[in-house]
Protein backbone atom coordinates (compact mmCIF):
# COMPACT_ATOMS: atom_id res chain seq x y z
CA UNK A 1 0.00 0.00 0.00
CA UNK A 2 1.39 3.39 -0.97
CA UNK A 3 1.99 5.98 1.71
CA UNK A 4 -0.95 8.19 2.55
CA UNK A 5 -0.79 11.87 1.60
CA UNK A 6 0.42 14.11 4.42
CA UNK A 7 -2.01 16.92 5.18
CA UNK A 8 -1.03 20.37 6.34
CA UNK A 9 -2.65 23.74 6.77
CA UNK A 10 -3.11 26.61 9.19
CA UNK A 11 -3.49 26.05 12.92
CA UNK A 12 -4.28 28.27 15.88
CA UNK A 13 -3.22 27.17 19.35
CA UNK A 14 -4.61 28.60 22.60
CA UNK A 15 -2.75 31.45 24.21
CA UNK A 16 -0.94 30.04 27.22
CA UNK A 17 -1.45 26.58 28.63
CA UNK A 18 -2.00 23.23 26.99
CA UNK A 19 -5.02 22.79 24.69
CA UNK A 20 -7.93 20.85 26.14
CA UNK A 21 -9.61 19.94 22.84
CA UNK A 22 -8.50 19.31 19.28
CA UNK A 23 -10.82 20.84 16.68
CA UNK A 24 -10.18 19.76 13.09
CA UNK A 25 -11.92 21.80 10.40
CA UNK A 26 -12.63 20.05 7.09
CA UNK A 27 -13.21 22.48 4.23
CA UNK A 28 -15.43 22.04 1.21
CA UNK A 29 -14.74 21.14 -2.41
CA UNK A 30 -12.46 23.65 -4.16
CA UNK A 31 -11.62 25.54 -0.98
CA UNK A 32 -8.63 25.32 1.37
CA UNK A 33 -7.64 25.37 5.02
CA UNK A 34 -7.44 29.16 5.12
CA UNK A 35 -11.20 29.32 4.56
CA UNK A 36 -12.53 27.63 7.68
CA UNK A 37 -9.70 28.85 9.93
CA UNK A 38 -11.50 32.19 9.61
CA UNK A 39 -14.22 30.79 11.87
CA UNK A 40 -11.83 30.40 14.80
CA UNK A 41 -12.35 33.85 16.38
CA UNK A 42 -16.04 32.94 16.65
CA UNK A 43 -15.42 29.34 17.73
CA UNK A 44 -13.15 30.51 20.52
CA UNK A 45 -16.21 32.01 22.21
CA UNK A 46 -17.36 28.45 22.87
CA UNK A 47 -13.99 26.67 23.08
CA UNK A 48 -11.26 29.11 24.10
CA UNK A 49 -8.83 26.39 25.18
CA UNK A 50 -8.88 24.30 22.01
CA UNK A 51 -6.29 23.97 19.27
CA UNK A 52 -7.80 24.51 15.83
CA UNK A 53 -6.32 22.80 12.78
CA UNK A 54 -7.62 23.35 9.25
CA UNK A 55 -5.77 21.09 6.80
CA UNK A 56 -5.85 21.42 3.04
CA UNK A 57 -7.57 18.41 1.51
CA UNK A 58 -5.20 15.93 -0.19
CA UNK A 59 -5.97 16.63 -3.86
CA UNK A 60 -5.54 19.75 -5.99
CA UNK A 61 -8.94 20.86 -7.31
CA UNK A 62 -8.69 21.57 -11.02
CA UNK A 63 -10.24 24.89 -11.96
CA UNK A 64 -10.23 26.30 -8.43
CA UNK A 65 -7.28 28.64 -7.79
CA UNK A 66 -5.51 27.57 -4.58
CA UNK A 67 -8.33 25.05 -4.14
CA UNK A 68 -8.26 21.49 -2.87
CA UNK A 69 -10.68 18.58 -2.77
CA UNK A 70 -11.11 15.53 -0.57
CA UNK A 71 -12.20 13.72 -3.70
CA UNK A 72 -13.27 14.53 -7.25
CA UNK A 73 -16.92 15.44 -7.61
CA UNK A 74 -18.86 15.79 -10.84
CA UNK A 75 -22.31 15.20 -9.35
CA UNK A 76 -23.91 14.56 -5.98
CA UNK A 77 -24.78 10.98 -6.77
CA UNK A 78 -24.72 8.56 -3.85
CA UNK A 79 -22.27 6.28 -5.66
CA UNK A 80 -19.76 9.03 -6.44
CA UNK A 81 -19.89 10.39 -2.89
CA UNK A 82 -19.37 6.93 -1.44
CA UNK A 83 -16.42 6.02 -3.68
CA UNK A 84 -14.74 9.35 -3.03
CA UNK A 85 -15.27 9.30 0.72
CA UNK A 86 -13.92 5.77 1.03
CA UNK A 87 -10.81 6.79 -0.92
CA UNK A 88 -10.11 9.90 1.17
CA UNK A 89 -11.09 8.55 4.61
CA UNK A 90 -7.77 6.81 5.47
CA UNK A 91 -5.87 10.06 4.85
CA UNK A 92 -8.06 12.09 7.20
CA UNK A 93 -8.12 9.28 9.76
CA UNK A 94 -4.32 9.10 9.76
CA UNK A 95 -4.06 12.88 10.10
CA UNK A 96 -6.36 12.75 13.14
CA UNK A 97 -4.16 10.06 14.70
CA UNK A 98 -1.08 12.23 14.19
CA UNK A 99 -2.69 15.34 15.66
CA UNK A 100 -4.07 13.53 18.71
CA UNK A 101 -0.66 12.02 19.38
CA UNK A 102 1.03 15.40 18.96
CA UNK A 103 -1.08 16.96 21.69
CA UNK A 104 -1.30 13.89 23.93
CA UNK A 105 -5.05 13.58 23.42
CA UNK A 106 -7.50 10.76 22.73
CA UNK A 107 -10.71 10.44 20.70
CA UNK A 108 -12.79 11.92 23.52
CA UNK A 109 -10.90 15.22 23.04
CA UNK A 110 -11.62 15.44 19.29
CA UNK A 111 -14.19 17.69 17.62
CA UNK A 112 -14.72 17.58 13.86
CA UNK A 113 -16.26 20.52 12.01
CA UNK A 114 -17.03 20.16 8.32
CA UNK A 115 -18.46 22.24 5.51
CA UNK A 116 -20.08 20.61 2.46
CA UNK A 117 -17.67 17.91 1.22
CA UNK A 118 -15.82 18.36 4.51
CA UNK A 119 -19.03 17.45 6.36
CA UNK A 120 -19.23 14.22 4.35
CA UNK A 121 -15.67 13.45 5.48
CA UNK A 122 -16.23 14.44 9.11
CA UNK A 123 -19.32 12.27 9.45
CA UNK A 124 -17.79 9.30 7.68
CA UNK A 125 -14.51 9.31 9.61
CA UNK A 126 -15.82 10.59 12.94
CA UNK A 127 -18.41 7.83 13.23
CA UNK A 128 -15.78 5.17 12.51
CA UNK A 129 -13.15 6.13 15.06
CA UNK A 130 -12.29 3.36 17.52
CA UNK A 131 -14.18 5.09 20.34
CA UNK A 132 -16.53 8.04 20.83
CA UNK A 133 -15.17 11.43 19.83
CA UNK A 134 -16.39 14.62 21.52
CA UNK A 135 -18.69 15.86 18.76
CA UNK A 136 -19.30 16.69 15.09
CA UNK A 137 -20.61 19.89 13.51
CA UNK A 138 -21.74 19.51 9.92
CA UNK A 139 -22.48 22.59 7.81
CA UNK A 140 -24.20 22.28 4.40
CA UNK A 141 -23.32 18.62 3.95
CA UNK A 142 -24.55 15.07 3.62
CA UNK A 143 -23.81 11.51 4.68
CA UNK A 144 -22.42 8.77 2.50
CA UNK A 145 -24.53 5.75 3.27
CA UNK A 146 -23.02 2.55 1.96
CA UNK A 147 -24.93 -0.71 1.96
CA UNK A 148 -23.76 -1.88 5.40
CA UNK A 149 -22.94 1.51 6.91
CA UNK A 150 -24.78 0.85 10.19
CA UNK A 151 -22.47 -2.07 10.94
CA UNK A 152 -19.43 0.20 10.55
CA UNK A 153 -20.38 2.74 13.24
CA UNK A 154 -18.00 2.51 16.20
CA UNK A 155 -18.25 6.08 17.53
CA UNK A 156 -21.52 7.77 18.51
CA UNK A 157 -20.75 11.38 19.43
CA UNK A 158 -23.33 14.16 19.64
CA UNK A 159 -23.88 15.73 16.21
CA UNK A 160 -25.43 18.96 14.95
CA UNK A 161 -26.32 19.43 11.28
CA UNK A 162 -26.78 22.98 9.95
CA UNK A 163 -28.02 23.83 6.47
CA UNK A 164 -29.47 26.70 4.46
CA UNK A 165 -32.95 26.14 3.07
CA UNK A 166 -31.92 27.84 -0.20
CA UNK A 167 -28.77 25.74 -0.73
CA UNK A 168 -28.40 25.30 -4.49
CA UNK A 169 -25.28 23.11 -4.26
CA UNK A 170 -26.13 20.49 -1.64
CA UNK A 171 -29.93 20.29 -1.33
CA UNK A 172 -31.22 20.65 2.22
CA UNK A 173 -33.00 17.30 1.80
CA UNK A 174 -29.60 15.58 2.06
CA UNK A 175 -29.20 17.07 5.53
CA UNK A 176 -32.63 15.74 6.51
CA UNK A 177 -31.63 12.31 5.17
CA UNK A 178 -28.47 12.39 7.32
CA UNK A 179 -30.48 13.46 10.37
CA UNK A 180 -32.83 10.50 10.00
CA UNK A 181 -29.93 8.09 9.44
CA UNK A 182 -28.12 9.27 12.56
CA UNK A 183 -31.26 8.93 14.64
CA UNK A 184 -31.68 5.36 13.39
CA UNK A 185 -28.37 4.31 14.96
CA UNK A 186 -29.07 6.04 18.27
CA UNK A 187 -26.86 9.11 17.85
CA UNK A 188 -27.79 12.29 19.73
CA UNK A 189 -28.34 14.54 16.72
CA UNK A 190 -29.87 17.98 16.31
CA UNK A 191 -30.42 19.98 13.16
CA UNK A 192 -31.01 23.59 12.20
CA UNK A 193 -32.27 25.04 8.93
CA UNK A 194 -31.20 28.63 8.19
CA UNK A 195 -33.94 30.54 6.32
CA UNK A 196 -32.81 32.27 3.14
CA UNK A 197 -29.25 30.92 3.30
CA UNK A 198 -27.66 29.35 0.23
CA UNK A 199 -24.48 27.21 0.28
CA UNK A 200 -22.86 29.05 3.16
CA UNK A 201 -23.02 29.57 6.92
CA UNK A 202 -25.60 32.04 8.18
CA UNK A 203 -25.30 33.98 11.46
CA UNK A 204 -28.05 31.86 13.02
CA UNK A 205 -26.31 28.67 11.93
CA UNK A 206 -23.05 29.83 13.45
CA UNK A 207 -24.80 30.60 16.74
CA UNK A 208 -26.36 27.14 16.71
CA UNK A 209 -22.89 25.64 16.29
CA UNK A 210 -21.46 27.75 19.11
CA UNK A 211 -24.24 26.65 21.45
CA UNK A 212 -23.50 23.02 20.58
CA UNK A 213 -19.76 23.41 21.09
CA UNK A 214 -20.14 25.18 24.42
CA UNK A 215 -21.86 22.10 25.80
CA UNK A 216 -18.91 19.87 24.88
Secondary structure, DSSP 8 states (H G I E B T S, - for coil): --------EEEE--SSS--SEEEEEE--TTB-HHHHHTTHHHHTTT-TTEEEEEE--SEE-TTSTT-EESS--SS--HHHHHHHHHHHHHHHHHHHHHHHHHTT--GGGEEEEEETHHHHHHHHHHTTSSS--SEEEEES------TTHHHH-----EEEEEEETT-SSS-HHHHHHHHHHHHHTT--EEEEEETT--SS--HHHHHHHHHHHHT-
